[in-house]
Amino acid sequence: MSKNVILTTGIYDMIKDHVRRNKVTKQEEELLVLELKDAEQVYRRDLPNDIVTVNRRVKIKDHTVNKEREYTFVSSNKANNKKGKTSILCDVAVATLGRKVGDVINWPFKDGERKLEILKVENI
């Protein structure tokens, strides 16, 4: 797992606001506050291509249920589940934002802790 998450300033501020509005569980809040404290902030143009962020297609393996799933993370106002576009503020996106291909994380989802591995990230 990478030491620090890498985020654009806009995504950093969005997560901070999401936490401030109590949109996450207490456990998630504690993890996110720690991650944000040590996060590396970069300009969009300097963000590596293998980092999970908005407007990227991400393949994730959920080791808890042994299933792989592909997500296309977009801004909340462009989310459309029928077209396969998932909000960047959904639980899986918030858990994986700023992470890179190969990272494995344990995350406290509302329905219990899950182990996720980022398999692939690509621009859309």
Disulfide bonds with the S-S distance in Angstrom:
none
